[in-house]
Amino acid sequence: MPAKKIKCTFKECTGAAQRIVGDCAFCNGHYCGKHRLLEDHKCEGLEDCKKEAHEANAQHLISERTQVIKGI
């Protein structure tokens, strides 16, 4: 028996959800190719996603900051 196809979680969309790439870690929805991006399915977790990305980028920039050594 074939596995049951999961429908897109977005409102009235009847498309089939994509495996893995269609899964949203922020709202736990399953989306088709048209709605898989956070902006496209108007994800509730979009602001949290942006905040996490901003913090990760800030930490990355801090870790790569050039250190000035005085006295050489």
N, CA, C and O atoms as a Tripos MOL2 file, in Angstrom:
@<TRIPOS>MOLECULE
protein
  288   287    72     0     0
PROTEIN
NO_CHARGES

@<TRIPOS>ATOM
      1 N           0.8400   -1.1740    0.0000 N.3       1 MET1
      2 CA          0.0000    0.0000    0.0000 C.3       1 MET1
      3 C           0.8920    1.2460    0.0000 C.2       1 MET1
      4 O           1.7410    1.3920    0.8790 O.2       1 MET1
      5 N           0.7080    2.1530   -0.9810 N.am      2 PRO2
      6 CA          1.5490    3.3470   -1.0460 C.3       2 PRO2
      7 C           1.2530    4.3020    0.1100 C.2       2 PRO2
      8 O           0.1480    4.3310    0.6520 O.2       2 PRO2
      9 N           2.2680    5.0780    0.4690 N.am      3 ALA3
     10 CA          2.1150    6.0400    1.5580 C.3       3 ALA3
     11 C           1.0990    7.1070    1.1650 C.2       3 ALA3
     12 O           1.0340    7.5100    0.0040 O.2       3 ALA3
     13 N           0.3130    7.5600    2.1280 N.am      4 LYS4
     14 CA         -0.6930    8.5790    1.8790 C.3       4 LYS4
     15 C           0.0090    9.9090    1.6120 C.2       4 LYS4
     16 O           0.9240   10.2890    2.3420 O.2       4 LYS4
     17 N          -0.4230   10.6170    0.5600 N.am      5 LYS5
     18 CA          0.1740   11.9140    0.2430 C.3       5 LYS5
     19 C          -0.3350   12.9620    1.2190 C.2       5 LYS5
     20 O          -1.5220   13.0180    1.5390 O.2       5 LYS5
     21 N           0.5810   13.7810    1.6760 N.am      6 ILE6
     22 CA          0.2290   14.8520    2.6080 C.3       6 ILE6
     23 C          -0.0980   16.0960    1.7860 C.2       6 ILE6
     24 O           0.6610   16.4740    0.8940 O.2       6 ILE6
     25 N          -1.2090   16.7170    2.0850 N.am      7 LYS7
     26 CA         -1.6120   17.9380    1.3810 C.3       7 LYS7
     27 C          -0.9250   19.1460    1.9970 C.2       7 LYS7
     28 O          -0.5510   19.1440    3.1700 O.2       7 LYS7
     29 N          -0.7700   20.1690    1.1800 N.am      8 CYS8
     30 CA         -0.1860   21.4360    1.6120 C.3       8 CYS8
     31 C          -1.0280   22.0190    2.7430 C.2       8 CYS8
     32 O          -2.2570   22.0060    2.6720 O.2       8 CYS8
     33 N          -0.3750   22.5300    3.7840 N.am      9 THR9
     34 CA         -1.0500   23.1000    4.9450 C.3       9 THR9
     35 C          -1.6080   24.4950    4.6660 C.2       9 THR9
     36 O          -2.4560   24.9780    5.4160 O.2       9 THR9
     37 N          -1.1470   25.1420    3.6040 N.am     10 PHE10
     38 CA         -1.5570   26.5280    3.3300 C.3      10 PHE10
     39 C          -3.0350   26.6160    2.9800 C.2      10 PHE10
     40 O          -3.4930   25.9670    2.0390 O.2      10 PHE10
     41 N          -3.7670   27.4000    3.7190 N.am     11 LYS11
     42 CA         -5.1900   27.6880    3.5530 C.3      11 LYS11
     43 C          -5.9480   26.7030    2.6790 C.2      11 LYS11
     44 O          -6.2130   25.5780    3.1010 O.2      11 LYS11
     45 N          -6.3010   27.1140    1.4670 N.am     12 GLU12
     46 CA         -7.1290   26.2770    0.5970 C.3      12 GLU12
     47 C          -6.3310   25.5990   -0.5170 C.2      12 GLU12
     48 O          -6.9140   25.1430   -1.5000 O.2      12 GLU12
     49 N          -5.0340   25.5280   -0.3790 N.am     13 CYS13
     50 CA         -4.1990   24.8820   -1.3830 C.3      13 CYS13
     51 C          -4.4290   23.3710   -1.3260 C.2      13 CYS13
     52 O          -4.4620   22.7760   -0.2490 O.2      13 CYS13
     53 N          -4.5880   22.7680   -2.4960 N.am     14 THR14
     54 CA         -4.8210   21.3220   -2.5540 C.3      14 THR14
     55 C          -3.6030   20.5730   -3.0880 C.2      14 THR14
     56 O          -3.6650   19.3680   -3.3300 O.2      14 THR14
     57 N          -2.4930   21.2940   -3.2720 N.am     15 GLY15
     58 CA         -1.2720   20.6670   -3.7630 C.3      15 GLY15
     59 C          -0.6740   19.7010   -2.7500 C.2      15 GLY15
     60 O          -0.9620   19.7770   -1.5550 O.2      15 GLY15
     61 N           0.1470   18.8080   -3.2360 N.am     16 ALA16
     62 CA          0.8220   17.8490   -2.3580 C.3      16 ALA16
     63 C           2.0300   18.5110   -1.7150 C.2      16 ALA16
     64 O           2.7990   19.2040   -2.3810 O.2      16 ALA16
     65 N           2.1920   18.2940   -0.4250 N.am     17 ALA17
     66 CA          3.3400   18.8460    0.2990 C.3      17 ALA17
     67 C           4.6160   18.1460   -0.1580 C.2      17 ALA17
     68 O           4.6120   16.9430   -0.4190 O.2      17 ALA17
     69 N           5.7070   18.9050   -0.2550 N.am     18 GLN18
     70 CA          6.9930   18.3320   -0.6270 C.3      18 GLN18
     71 C           7.6320   17.7060    0.6060 C.2      18 GLN18
     72 O           7.5510   18.2510    1.7060 O.2      18 GLN18
     73 N           8.2600   16.5690    0.4090 N.am     19 ARG19
     74 CA          8.9490   15.9060    1.5170 C.3      19 ARG19
     75 C          10.1970   16.6870    1.8730 C.2      19 ARG19
     76 O          10.8880   17.1840    0.9840 O.2      19 ARG19
     77 N          10.4850   16.7990    3.0990 N.am     20 ILE20
     78 CA         11.6480   17.4460    3.7110 C.3      20 ILE20
     79 C          11.6990   18.9530    3.4190 C.2      20 ILE20
     80 O          11.6020   19.7440    4.3580 O.2      20 ILE20
     81 N          11.8480   19.3860    2.1480 N.am     21 VAL21
     82 CA         11.9720   20.8180    1.8570 C.3      21 VAL21
     83 C          10.6690   21.5640    2.0930 C.2      21 VAL21
     84 O          10.6880   22.7890    2.2140 O.2      21 VAL21
     85 N           9.5450   20.8740    2.1640 N.am     22 GLY22
     86 CA          8.2620   21.5070    2.4050 C.3      22 GLY22
     87 C           7.8840   21.5820    3.8730 C.2      22 GLY22
     88 O           6.8400   22.1340    4.2200 O.2      22 GLY22
     89 N           8.7350   21.0250    4.7460 N.am     23 ASP23
     90 CA          8.4480   21.0410    6.1790 C.3      23 ASP23
     91 C           9.0110   22.3160    6.8030 C.2      23 ASP23
     92 O          10.1890   22.6320    6.6380 O.2      23 ASP23
     93 N           8.1540   23.0420    7.5230 N.am     24 CYS24
     94 CA          8.5820   24.2790    8.1700 C.3      24 CYS24
     95 C           8.8930   24.0020    9.6330 C.2      24 CYS24
     96 O           8.0350   23.5170   10.3710 O.2      24 CYS24
     97 N          10.1060   24.3050   10.0520 N.am     25 ALA25
     98 CA         10.5320   24.0670   11.4290 C.3      25 ALA25
     99 C           9.9570   25.1020   12.3930 C.2      25 ALA25
    100 O           9.9880   24.8990   13.6070 O.2      25 ALA25
    101 N           9.4320   26.2100   11.8640 N.am     26 PHE26
    102 CA          8.9280   27.2680   12.7370 C.3      26 PHE26
    103 C           7.4490   27.1290   13.0630 C.2      26 PHE26
    104 O           7.0230   27.5300   14.1460 O.2      26 PHE26
    105 N           6.6460   26.5670   12.1450 N.am     27 CYS27
    106 CA          5.2150   26.3980   12.4330 C.3      27 CYS27
    107 C           4.7860   24.9400   12.3110 C.2      27 CYS27
    108 O           3.6170   24.6140   12.5180 O.2      27 CYS27
    109 N           5.7330   24.0590   11.9740 N.am     28 ASN28
    110 CA          5.4850   22.6180   11.8320 C.3      28 ASN28
    111 C           4.4740   22.2730   10.7460 C.2      28 ASN28
    112 O           3.8580   21.2080   10.7910 O.2      28 ASN28
    113 N           4.2970   23.1620    9.7720 N.am     29 GLY29
    114 CA          3.4020   22.8870    8.6500 C.3      29 GLY29
    115 C           4.1320   22.1080    7.5630 C.2      29 GLY29
    116 O           5.3580   21.9980    7.5810 O.2      29 GLY29
    117 N           3.3670   21.5710    6.6160 N.am     30 HIS30
    118 CA          3.9100   20.8410    5.4710 C.3      30 HIS30
    119 C           3.3880   21.5300    4.2170 C.2      30 HIS30
    120 O           2.1760   21.6530    4.0370 O.2      30 HIS30
    121 N           4.3000   21.9850    3.3410 N.am     31 TYR31
    122 CA          3.8930   22.8440    2.2300 C.3      31 TYR31
    123 C           4.3570   22.3180    0.8780 C.2      31 TYR31
    124 O           5.3300   21.5740    0.7640 O.2      31 TYR31
    125 N           3.6030   22.7460   -0.1520 N.am     32 CYS32
    126 CA          3.9510   22.4090   -1.5340 C.3      32 CYS32
    127 C           5.0840   23.3380   -1.9830 C.2      32 CYS32
    128 O           5.5030   24.2110   -1.2230 O.2      32 CYS32
    129 N           5.5740   23.1610   -3.1880 N.am     33 GLY33
    130 CA          6.6710   23.9670   -3.7050 C.3      33 GLY33
    131 C           6.3390   25.4470   -3.7760 C.2      33 GLY33
    132 O           7.2240   26.2900   -3.6310 O.2      33 GLY33
    133 N           5.0750   25.7710   -3.9980 N.am     34 LYS34
    134 CA          4.6400   27.1660   -4.1160 C.3      34 LYS34
    135 C           4.5990   27.8700   -2.7540 C.2      34 LYS34
    136 O           4.7940   29.0840   -2.6840 O.2      34 LYS34
    137 N           4.3510   27.1320   -1.6880 N.am     35 HIS35
    138 CA          4.1810   27.7370   -0.3570 C.3      35 HIS35
    139 C           5.2510   27.3290    0.6480 C.2      35 HIS35
    140 O           5.0730   27.5820    1.8400 O.2      35 HIS35
    141 N           6.3470   26.7140    0.2330 N.am     36 ARG36
    142 CA          7.3270   26.1870    1.1800 C.3      36 ARG36
    143 C           8.1560   27.2560    1.8810 C.2      36 ARG36
    144 O           8.6390   27.0180    2.9880 O.2      36 ARG36
    145 N           8.3350   28.4210    1.2720 N.am     37 LEU37
    146 CA          9.1150   29.4840    1.9090 C.3      37 LEU37
    147 C           8.2890   30.1810    2.9840 C.2      37 LEU37
    148 O           7.0730   30.3140    2.8430 O.2      37 LEU37
    149 N           8.9350   30.6230    4.0500 N.am     38 LEU38
    150 CA          8.2430   31.2460    5.1720 C.3      38 LEU38
    151 C           7.3820   32.4270    4.7370 C.2      38 LEU38
    152 O           6.2630   32.5960    5.2220 O.2      38 LEU38
    153 N           7.9000   33.2410    3.8260 N.am     39 GLU39
    154 CA          7.1530   34.3990    3.3480 C.3      39 GLU39
    155 C           5.9180   33.9650    2.5610 C.2      39 GLU39
    156 O           4.8780   34.6200    2.6260 O.2      39 GLU39
    157 N           6.0300   32.8650    1.8200 N.am     40 ASP40
    158 CA          4.9360   32.4090    0.9680 C.3      40 ASP40
    159 C           3.7700   31.8210    1.7580 C.2      40 ASP40
    160 O           2.6200   31.9490    1.3370 O.2      40 ASP40
    161 N           4.0400   31.1870    2.8830 N.am     41 HIS41
    162 CA          2.9280   30.6560    3.6740 C.3      41 HIS41
    163 C           2.6200   31.5210    4.8950 C.2      41 HIS41
    164 O           1.9090   31.1090    5.8120 O.2      41 HIS41
    165 N           3.1840   32.7430    4.8770 N.am     42 LYS42
    166 CA          2.9360   33.7180    5.9460 C.3      42 LYS42
    167 C           3.1210   33.0840    7.3230 C.2      42 LYS42
    168 O           2.2360   33.1190    8.1780 O.2      42 LYS42
    169 N           4.2800   32.5170    7.4980 N.am     43 CYS43
    170 CA          4.6230   31.7810    8.7120 C.3      43 CYS43
    171 C           4.5540   32.6490    9.9550 C.2      43 CYS43
    172 O           5.0210   33.7880    9.9680 O.2      43 CYS43
    173 N           3.9570   32.0800   11.0090 N.am     44 GLU44
    174 CA          3.8910   32.7650   12.3000 C.3      44 GLU44
    175 C           5.2830   32.9540   12.8830 C.2      44 GLU44
    176 O           5.5090   33.8860   13.6550 O.2      44 GLU44
    177 N           6.2120   32.0850   12.5250 N.am     45 GLY45
    178 CA          7.5570   32.1280   13.0780 C.3      45 GLY45
    179 C           8.5400   32.9370   12.2550 C.2      45 GLY45
    180 O           9.7460   32.8650   12.4950 O.2      45 GLY45
    181 N           8.0540   33.7060   11.2900 N.am     46 LEU46
    182 CA          8.9460   34.4670   10.4090 C.3      46 LEU46
    183 C           9.8290   35.4360   11.1890 C.2      46 LEU46
    184 O          11.0250   35.5330   10.9180 O.2      46 LEU46
    185 N           9.2560   36.1540   12.1520 N.am     47 GLU47
    186 CA         10.0480   37.1100   12.9350 C.3      47 GLU47
    187 C          11.0980   36.3900   13.7770 C.2      47 GLU47
    188 O          12.2180   36.8800   13.9240 O.2      47 GLU47
    189 N          10.7400   35.2260   14.3330 N.am     48 ASP48
    190 CA         11.7110   34.4430   15.1060 C.3      48 ASP48
    191 C          12.8480   33.9750   14.2050 C.2      48 ASP48
    192 O          14.0120   33.9780   14.6070 O.2      48 ASP48
    193 N          12.5060   33.5790   12.9980 N.am     49 CYS49
    194 CA         13.5110   33.1230   12.0330 C.3      49 CYS49
    195 C          14.4750   34.2570   11.7090 C.2      49 CYS49
    196 O          15.6910   34.0620   11.7060 O.2      49 CYS49
    197 N          13.9350   35.4390   11.4380 N.am     50 LYS50
    198 CA         14.7730   36.5990   11.1160 C.3      50 LYS50
    199 C          15.6760   36.9550   12.2990 C.2      50 LYS50
    200 O          16.8510   37.2780   12.1240 O.2      50 LYS50
    201 N          15.1020   36.8900   13.5130 N.am     51 LYS51
    202 CA         15.8710   37.2200   14.7130 C.3      51 LYS51
    203 C          17.0210   36.2310   14.8990 C.2      51 LYS51
    204 O          18.1450   36.6340   15.1950 O.2      51 LYS51
    205 N          16.7410   34.9370   14.7260 N.am     52 GLU52
    206 CA         17.7910   33.9180   14.8640 C.3      52 GLU52
    207 C          18.8850   34.1260   13.8240 C.2      52 GLU52
    208 O          20.0710   34.0220   14.1370 O.2      52 GLU52
    209 N          18.4890   34.4190   12.5830 N.am     53 ALA53
    210 CA         19.4710   34.6390   11.5200 C.3      53 ALA53
    211 C          20.3260   35.8670   11.8220 C.2      53 ALA53
    212 O          21.5380   35.8520   11.6080 O.2      53 ALA53
    213 N          19.6960   36.9280   12.3190 N.am     54 HIS54
    214 CA         20.4260   38.1490   12.6510 C.3      54 HIS54
    215 C          21.4500   37.8820   13.7590 C.2      54 HIS54
    216 O          22.5980   38.3180   13.6740 O.2      54 HIS54
    217 N          21.0230   37.1640   14.7900 N.am     55 GLU55
    218 CA         21.9270   36.8480   15.8970 C.3      55 GLU55
    219 C          23.0810   35.9580   15.4500 C.2      55 GLU55
    220 O          24.2200   36.1520   15.8740 O.2      55 GLU55
    221 N          22.7840   34.9780   14.5910 N.am     56 ALA56
    222 CA         23.8390   34.0860   14.0860 C.3      56 ALA56
    223 C          24.8370   34.8690   13.2450 C.2      56 ALA56
    224 O          26.0440   34.6530   13.3580 O.2      56 ALA56
    225 N          24.3470   35.7800   12.3980 N.am     57 ASN57
    226 CA         25.2400   36.5900   11.5740 C.3      57 ASN57
    227 C          26.0910   37.5160   12.4280 C.2      57 ASN57
    228 O          27.2750   37.7070   12.1510 O.2      57 ASN57
    229 N          25.4920   38.0920   13.4670 N.am     58 ALA58
    230 CA         26.2420   38.9840   14.3550 C.3      58 ALA58
    231 C          27.3620   38.2150   15.0490 C.2      58 ALA58
    232 O          28.4880   38.7050   15.1310 O.2      58 ALA58
    233 N          27.0660   37.0200   15.5470 N.am     59 GLN59
    234 CA         28.0870   36.2070   16.2060 C.3      59 GLN59
    235 C          29.2040   35.8260   15.2310 C.2      59 GLN59
    236 O          30.3800   35.8050   15.5960 O.2      59 GLN59
    237 N          28.8220   35.5270   13.9980 N.am     60 HIS60
    238 CA         29.8160   35.1620   12.9820 C.3      60 HIS60
    239 C          30.7390   36.3470   12.6970 C.2      60 HIS60
    240 O          31.9540   36.1810   12.5950 O.2      60 HIS60
    241 N          30.1640   37.5340   12.5700 N.am     61 LEU61
    242 CA         30.9770   38.7300   12.3160 C.3      61 LEU61
    243 C          31.8980   39.0350   13.4960 C.2      61 LEU61
    244 O          33.0500   39.4190   13.2940 O.2      61 LEU61
    245 N          31.4150   38.8720   14.6970 N.am     62 ILE62
    246 CA         32.2390   39.1060   15.8860 C.3      62 ILE62
    247 C          33.4120   38.1230   15.9170 C.2      62 ILE62
    248 O          34.5300   38.4990   16.2680 O.2      62 ILE62
    249 N          33.1550   36.8700   15.5500 N.am     63 SER63
    250 CA         34.2190   35.8600   15.5770 C.3      63 SER63
    251 C          35.2890   36.1190   14.5210 C.2      63 SER63
    252 O          36.4290   35.6780   14.6620 O.2      63 SER63
    253 N          34.9090   36.8490   13.4460 N.am     64 GLU64
    254 CA         35.8770   37.1180   12.3760 C.3      64 GLU64
    255 C          36.5260   38.5000   12.5050 C.2      64 GLU64
    256 O          37.3210   38.8930   11.6510 O.2      64 GLU64
    257 N          36.1930   39.2290   13.5570 N.am     65 ARG65
    258 CA         36.7220   40.5740   13.7290 C.3      65 ARG65
    259 C          38.2350   40.5350   13.8530 C.2      65 ARG65
    260 O          38.7860   39.6710   14.5360 O.2      65 ARG65
    261 N          38.8970   41.4570   13.2030 N.am     66 THR66
    262 CA         40.3490   41.5630   13.2520 C.3      66 THR66
    263 C          40.7700   42.1180   14.6070 C.2      66 THR66
    264 O          40.2140   43.1070   15.0830 O.2      66 THR66
    265 N          41.7460   41.4790   15.2150 N.am     67 GLN67
    266 CA         42.2530   41.9240   16.4990 C.3      67 GLN67
    267 C          43.5290   42.7170   16.2900 C.2      67 GLN67
    268 O          44.4440   42.2650   15.6010 O.2      67 GLN67
    269 N          43.5890   43.8880   16.8800 N.am     68 VAL68
    270 CA         44.7650   44.7380   16.7760 C.3      68 VAL68
    271 C          45.6810   44.4140   17.9510 C.2      68 VAL68
    272 O          45.2600   44.4290   19.1070 O.2      68 VAL68
    273 N          46.9460   44.1190   17.6320 N.am     69 ILE69
    274 CA         47.9240   43.8040   18.6710 C.3      69 ILE69
    275 C          48.8670   45.0090   18.7790 C.2      69 ILE69
    276 O          49.5740   45.3510   17.8310 O.2      69 ILE69
    277 N          48.8610   45.6280   19.9290 N.am     70 LYS70
    278 CA         49.7070   46.8170   20.1390 C.3      70 LYS70
    279 C          51.0930   46.4020   20.5970 C.2      70 LYS70
    280 O          51.2660   45.3990   21.2900 O.2      70 LYS70
    281 N          52.0580   47.1790   20.2020 N.am     71 GLY71
    282 CA         53.4170   46.9840   20.6960 C.3      71 GLY71
    283 C          54.2750   46.0950   19.7920 C.2      71 GLY71
    284 O          55.3620   45.6820   20.1950 O.2      71 GLY71
    285 N          53.8180   45.8040   18.6130 N.am     72 ILE72
    286 CA         54.6550   44.9670   17.7240 C.3      72 ILE72
    287 C          55.3020   45.8420   16.6930 C.2      72 ILE72
    288 O          56.0470   45.3500   15.8450 O.2      72 ILE72
@<TRIPOS>BOND
     1     1     2 1
     2     2     3 1
     3     3     4 2
     4     3     5 am
     5     5     6 1
     6     6     7 1
     7     7     8 2
     8     7     9 am
     9     9    10 1
    10    10    11 1
    11    11    12 2
    12    11    13 am
    13    13    14 1
    14    14    15 1
    15    15    16 2
    16    15    17 am
    17    17    18 1
    18    18    19 1
    19    19    20 2
    20    19    21 am
    21    21    22 1
    22    22    23 1
    23    23    24 2
    24    23    25 am
    25    25    26 1
    26    26    27 1
    27    27    28 2
    28    27    29 am
    29    29    30 1
    30    30    31 1
    31    31    32 2
    32    31    33 am
    33    33    34 1
    34    34    35 1
    35    35    36 2
    36    35    37 am
    37    37    38 1
    38    38    39 1
    39    39    40 2
    40    39    41 am
    41    41    42 1
    42    42    43 1
    43    43    44 2
    44    43    45 am
    45    45    46 1
    46    46    47 1
    47    47    48 2
    48    47    49 am
    49    49    50 1
    50    50    51 1
    51    51    52 2
    52    51    53 am
    53    53    54 1
    54    54    55 1
    55    55    56 2
    56    55    57 am
    57    57    58 1
    58    58    59 1
    59    59    60 2
    60    59    61 am
    61    61    62 1
    62    62    63 1
    63    63    64 2
    64    63    65 am
    65    65    66 1
    66    66    67 1
    67    67    68 2
    68    67    69 am
    69    69    70 1
    70    70    71 1
    71    71    72 2
    72    71    73 am
    73    73    74 1
    74    74    75 1
    75    75    76 2
    76    75    77 am
    77    77    78 1
    78    78    79 1
    79    79    80 2
    80    79    81 am
    81    81    82 1
    82    82    83 1
    83    83    84 2
    84    83    85 am
    85    85    86 1
    86    86    87 1
    87    87    88 2
    88    87    89 am
    89    89    90 1
    90    90    91 1
    91    91    92 2
    92    91    93 am
    93    93    94 1
    94    94    95 1
    95    95    96 2
    96    95    97 am
    97    97    98 1
    98    98    99 1
    99    99   100 2
   100    99   101 am
   101   101   102 1
   102   102   103 1
   103   103   104 2
   104   103   105 am
   105   105   106 1
   106   106   107 1
   107   107   108 2
   108   107   109 am
   109   109   110 1
   110   110   111 1
   111   111   112 2
   112   111   113 am
   113   113   114 1
   114   114   115 1
   115   115   116 2
   116   115   117 am
   117   117   118 1
   118   118   119 1
   119   119   120 2
   120   119   121 am
   121   121   122 1
   122   122   123 1
   123   123   124 2
   124   123   125 am
   125   125   126 1
   126   126   127 1
   127   127   128 2
   128   127   129 am
   129   129   130 1
   130   130   131 1
   131   131   132 2
   132   131   133 am
   133   133   134 1
   134   134   135 1
   135   135   136 2
   136   135   137 am
   137   137   138 1
   138   138   139 1
   139   139   140 2
   140   139   141 am
   141   141   142 1
   142   142   143 1
   143   143   144 2
   144   143   145 am
   145   145   146 1
   146   146   147 1
   147   147   148 2
   148   147   149 am
   149   149   150 1
   150   150   151 1
   151   151   152 2
   152   151   153 am
   153   153   154 1
   154   154   155 1
   155   155   156 2
   156   155   157 am
   157   157   158 1
   158   158   159 1
   159   159   160 2
   160   159   161 am
   161   161   162 1
   162   162   163 1
   163   163   164 2
   164   163   165 am
   165   165   166 1
   166   166   167 1
   167   167   168 2
   168   167   169 am
   169   169   170 1
   170   170   171 1
   171   171   172 2
   172   171   173 am
   173   173   174 1
   174   174   175 1
   175   175   176 2
   176   175   177 am
   177   177   178 1
   178   178   179 1
   179   179   180 2
   180   179   181 am
   181   181   182 1
   182   182   183 1
   183   183   184 2
   184   183   185 am
   185   185   186 1
   186   186   187 1
   187   187   188 2
   188   187   189 am
   189   189   190 1
   190   190   191 1
   191   191   192 2
   192   191   193 am
   193   193   194 1
   194   194   195 1
   195   195   196 2
   196   195   197 am
   197   197   198 1
   198   198   199 1
   199   199   200 2
   200   199   201 am
   201   201   202 1
   202   202   203 1
   203   203   204 2
   204   203   205 am
   205   205   206 1
   206   206   207 1
   207   207   208 2
   208   207   209 am
   209   209   210 1
   210   210   211 1
   211   211   212 2
   212   211   213 am
   213   213   214 1
   214   214   215 1
   215   215   216 2
   216   215   217 am
   217   217   218 1
   218   218   219 1
   219   219   220 2
   220   219   221 am
   221   221   222 1
   222   222   223 1
   223   223   224 2
   224   223   225 am
   225   225   226 1
   226   226   227 1
   227   227   228 2
   228   227   229 am
   229   229   230 1
   230   230   231 1
   231   231   232 2
   232   231   233 am
   233   233   234 1
   234   234   235 1
   235   235   236 2
   236   235   237 am
   237   237   238 1
   238   238   239 1
   239   239   240 2
   240   239   241 am
   241   241   242 1
   242   242   243 1
   243   243   244 2
   244   243   245 am
   245   245   246 1
   246   246   247 1
   247   247   248 2
   248   247   249 am
   249   249   250 1
   250   250   251 1
   251   251   252 2
   252   251   253 am
   253   253   254 1
   254   254   255 1
   255   255   256 2
   256   255   257 am
   257   257   258 1
   258   258   259 1
   259   259   260 2
   260   259   261 am
   261   261   262 1
   262   262   263 1
   263   263   264 2
   264   263   265 am
   265   265   266 1
   266   266   267 1
   267   267   268 2
   268   267   269 am
   269   269   270 1
   270   270   271 1
   271   271   272 2
   272   271   273 am
   273   273   274 1
   274   274   275 1
   275   275   276 2
   276   275   277 am
   277   277   278 1
   278   278   279 1
   279   279   280 2
   280   279   281 am
   281   281   282 1
   282   282   283 1
   283   283   284 2
   284   283   285 am
   285   285   286 1
   286   286   287 1
   287   287   288 2
@<TRIPOS>SUBSTRUCTURE
     1 MET1         2 RESIDUE 1 A MET
     2 PRO2         6 RESIDUE 1 A PRO
     3 ALA3        10 RESIDUE 1 A ALA
     4 LYS4        14 RESIDUE 1 A LYS
     5 LYS5        18 RESIDUE 1 A LYS
     6 ILE6        22 RESIDUE 1 A ILE
     7 LYS7        26 RESIDUE 1 A LYS
     8 CYS8        30 RESIDUE 1 A CYS
     9 THR9        34 RESIDUE 1 A THR
    10 PHE10       38 RESIDUE 1 A PHE
    11 LYS11       42 RESIDUE 1 A LYS
    12 GLU12       46 RESIDUE 1 A GLU
    13 CYS13       50 RESIDUE 1 A CYS
    14 THR14       54 RESIDUE 1 A THR
    15 GLY15       58 RESIDUE 1 A GLY
    16 ALA16       62 RESIDUE 1 A ALA
    17 ALA17       66 RESIDUE 1 A ALA
    18 GLN18       70 RESIDUE 1 A GLN
    19 ARG19       74 RESIDUE 1 A ARG
    20 ILE20       78 RESIDUE 1 A ILE
    21 VAL21       82 RESIDUE 1 A VAL
    22 GLY22       86 RESIDUE 1 A GLY
    23 ASP23       90 RESIDUE 1 A ASP
    24 CYS24       94 RESIDUE 1 A CYS
    25 ALA25       98 RESIDUE 1 A ALA
    26 PHE26      102 RESIDUE 1 A PHE
    27 CYS27      106 RESIDUE 1 A CYS
    28 ASN28      110 RESIDUE 1 A ASN
    29 GLY29      114 RESIDUE 1 A GLY
    30 HIS30      118 RESIDUE 1 A HIS
    31 TYR31      122 RESIDUE 1 A TYR
    32 CYS32      126 RESIDUE 1 A CYS
    33 GLY33      130 RESIDUE 1 A GLY
    34 LYS34      134 RESIDUE 1 A LYS
    35 HIS35      138 RESIDUE 1 A HIS
    36 ARG36      142 RESIDUE 1 A ARG
    37 LEU37      146 RESIDUE 1 A LEU
    38 LEU38      150 RESIDUE 1 A LEU
    39 GLU39      154 RESIDUE 1 A GLU
    40 ASP40      158 RESIDUE 1 A ASP
    41 HIS41      162 RESIDUE 1 A HIS
    42 LYS42      166 RESIDUE 1 A LYS
    43 CYS43      170 RESIDUE 1 A CYS
    44 GLU44      174 RESIDUE 1 A GLU
    45 GLY45      178 RESIDUE 1 A GLY
    46 LEU46      182 RESIDUE 1 A LEU
    47 GLU47      186 RESIDUE 1 A GLU
    48 ASP48      190 RESIDUE 1 A ASP
    49 CYS49      194 RESIDUE 1 A CYS
    50 LYS50      198 RESIDUE 1 A LYS
    51 LYS51      202 RESIDUE 1 A LYS
    52 GLU52      206 RESIDUE 1 A GLU
    53 ALA53      210 RESIDUE 1 A ALA
    54 HIS54      214 RESIDUE 1 A HIS
    55 GLU55      218 RESIDUE 1 A GLU
    56 ALA56      222 RESIDUE 1 A ALA
    57 ASN57      226 RESIDUE 1 A ASN
    58 ALA58      230 RESIDUE 1 A ALA
    59 GLN59      234 RESIDUE 1 A GLN
    60 HIS60      238 RESIDUE 1 A HIS
    61 LEU61      242 RESIDUE 1 A LEU
    62 ILE62      246 RESIDUE 1 A ILE
    63 SER63      250 RESIDUE 1 A SER
    64 GLU64      254 RESIDUE 1 A GLU
    65 ARG65      258 RESIDUE 1 A ARG
    66 THR66      262 RESIDUE 1 A THR
    67 GLN67      266 RESIDUE 1 A GLN
    68 VAL68      270 RESIDUE 1 A VAL
    69 ILE69      274 RESIDUE 1 A ILE
    70 LYS70      278 RESIDUE 1 A LYS
    71 GLY71      282 RESIDUE 1 A GLY
    72 ILE72      286 RESIDUE 1 A ILE
